[in-house]
Amino acid sequence: MNDSALVFNPPPGWPEPPANWIPPKGWEPDPTWPAPPDGWQLWIPRSNQDQEKEVKAQLSCAEESSEVQATNVDEASRVYFLTAENAALKAQLKAFQTLDDSNTFNDEWILQESGIYRYHHPLENAAAYQGRLQELSAQIAEIVKSGRAIEKSETFTFDNSLAKGRKMTNDLAKLMLRAYNAEADNSIRALRAGNVLAAKKRMERSREAIAKYGNLMQMHISDAFHMLRLQEVELTADFLMKKQEEKEAAREERERLREERKVAAELAAERQRLDKERNHILNALAALRACGGQDIELENKLAQIDEVIQHNDYRIANIRAGYVYVISNRGAFGEGVVKIGLTRRLEPRDRVTELGGASVPFRFDIHALFFSEDAVSLEANLHTHFTSKRVNMVNERKEFFFASPAEVREALLSKVGNLLEFTENSESVEFLQSRHYWPESLVVGPS
């Protein structure tokens, strides 16, 4: 670059450098300047005309002192360098500001800050969202085919040719649109239920970058196309959330049906057992009466069995009857978290044992098993009472609450008036025995 036969050739849109300017070490062009066209040469041979101009300039300045001339050249180079350096510093500052705003693209942060997901376009089910997305996809394809997806200057010239300028503009527009669509598609593919805000901000940044780099040709993504793609992100996020909800509801319904089948089988088996036992007692009493005898104990037992059969038949007919349970798992969820649920099982402890299976490290402690003829309403009332203390504020089918057993006991007393049995303390046998063998660095809280 120091060869006197070469001269600096700034691309279109770049400021004209001082005469005989040579870039200082480490110099970089202002990032806001447009990118050089493909194949552009920054250094080209000095033409004869340029050489003649330089000779004339040197002759006209021969009367000036060489010291003044050198000072002027140095000053111009210094100004040019400082301008570029200032632009570079601005770019660095903007980069730091972007880093400070990195939380904008942190999905976990956004999910936590945004709270419960709100649908952008409420529809009935996931199938309705699929239909709407298909319609939107057709609209997006139509606006691309019609050339309305990206707006650009029609008067840009290149090499003093309007035709060449339009060709360059059209080629660059295709490239810019492809880059924008790639960012939009990546944002949609990376969507998770609830992180739509991050995806939309990525697309906004992509659109801003395209507008900046296409400033020379007045090129930017059209508002109509950008809004369609943003709507596509919103609908996709809504679809994912609705699909997730439907899957969860279907899973819960399958679990409910399995539980109902178990309850029906248990009650039917119990009725069969009671009928068999009742028949044995009736046969024994009939034999005694035939001999002129009687057995008061057998008659009392028959009355007890008739009462149990009546209760069993009531349980079969009344699907709202069951046990409301209050349980906790100190080792899995910590202090101050309880689960309030409902089971219609003949033996409710079997249900609690199932809940303490392989999905949690320790068994649940039982604080209360309260039978109610309308256990469905009692459970719903307790859930409403502790609704502000839900652990999972999004999925109300999760029945865990930030509450102590004592708090649930008081709530139960206020609703049923009397409790025969309630255990406030947690035994947590497995948990306490296991803690003895844990590394000290893993033990948190009081022993």
C-alpha positions, 0 to 999 in steps of 0.5 A, a space after each residue: 500500500 506504500 507503493 506510489 503507483 497505487 491509490 486508495 479507492 473508497 467504495 460507494 458511500 464511503 467518505 473521500 480520504 485526504 490526498 496520499 492517505 495511508 491507513 494507520 496500523 490497526 485502522 478499520 472502516 466505520 461499521 456504519 459505512 456500507 459494505 464494499 460491492 463484491 470484487 471491489 478493489 480498495 487499492 488501484 493503479 494511479 492513472 496518468 490523469 491523477 499523476 498530472 493532477 498531483 504534479 500540478 498540485 505539487 507545483 502550486 504548493 512549491 511556494 509553501 514551506 515543506 514544513 507547513 505542507 507536511 503538517 497539513 497532510 498529517 493533520 488530515 490523516 489524523 482527523 480521518 483516523 480519529 473519525 474512524 476510531 470514534 466510530 469503532 468506539 461507538 460500535 464497541 459501546 453498542 456491543 457492551 450495551 447489547 451484552 448488558 441487555 443479554 437477558 432479553 434473549 435469556 429464555 429462562 429469565 423471560 419465562 420467569 419475568 413474563 409469568 403465566 402464559 397469555 394466549 396472543 390469539 385464543 382458539 379452541 384447540 390445537 387443530 384450530 391453530 394448525 388451520 390458522 398457521 396453514 392460512 398464514 403460511 399461504 399469505 406469507 408465500 403470496 407476499 414474497 411472490 408479489 415482491 412486497 416482502 422487502 422494500 428498496 430503492 428503484 433509483 439506485 445506480 451503479 457504475 452510472 447505470 440504472 440497470 446495473 443498480 437495479 440488478 445489484 439492488 434486486 440481488 442484495 434484496 434476495 440475499 437480505 430476505 433470505 437472511 431474515 427468513 432464516 432468522 425467522 425460521 430458526 426462531 420458530 424452530 427454537 420456540 418453546 412453550 412460553 418463550 415467544 418474547 425472545 423469538 420476537 426480539 431476535 426477529 426485530 434485531 434481524 430486521 434492524 440489521 438488514 435496514 442498517 446494511 441496506 441503508 444506502 439502497 433504502 432497503 428494509 423488510 416491509 411492515 406487512 411482511 414483518 407483521 405476518 412473520 411475527 404473527 406466525 411466531 405468536 400462533 406457533 407459540 400458542 399452538 405449542 402451549 395449547 398442544 402441551 395443555 391438551 397432552 397434559 389434560 389427556 394424561 390426567 384423564 387417562 390417570 383418572 380413568 385408571 384410578 376409577 377402574 381400580 376403585 370399581 374393581 376394589 369395590 366390586 371385589 369387596 362386595 363379593 367378599 362381604 356377600 360371601 361372608 354374609 352367606 356363611 353367617 346366614 347359613 350358620 344362623 339357620 343351622 342354629 335356629 333349626 336346632 332351636 339355638 341362637 348366637 347373639 355374636 353372629 347376629 351382631 356380626 351380620 348386622 355389622 356386615 349389612 352396614 358395611 355392605 350398605 356403605 360399600 354400595 353407597 360408595 359405588 353409587 356415589 362417585 363424589 364420596 372418597 378420602 381427602 388426603 393431606 401428605 408431605 415429602 420433606 426429603 423431596 420438596 422441603 419443609 412447608 410443602 404439602 399435597 392435598 388430593 382425593 382418592 376413592 380407593 377402598 384403602 386410601 393408603 394404597 394411593 399414597 404408596 403409589 405416589 411415593 413410588 420411583 418418581 420421588 426419592 422418599 415416601 410421603 408422610 400422611 397427615 390426614 385421611 378424611 372420608 367425606 360423602 362429598 370429597 370432590 367439593 371438600 378437595 376443591 374448597 381446600 384448593 381454593 383456600 390455598 390457591 395463592 400458595 400453589 407451587 405450580 401457578 400454571 397447572 392447577 392439576 398439580 396439587 402441591 401448596 406452600 403450607 404447613 400441615 398445621 395450616 391445612 388442619 385449621 382449614 379442614 376444621 373450619 370446613 368439616 367442624 371435627 377431625 378424628 385424627 390429624 398428624 402435624 409432625 412428619 416422621 420422614 424416616 427414610 429421609 432422616 436416615 439417609 441424611 446421615 450418609 450424605 456428604 456435608 457439602 450437600 446437607 442444607 438446613 437443620 438436621 
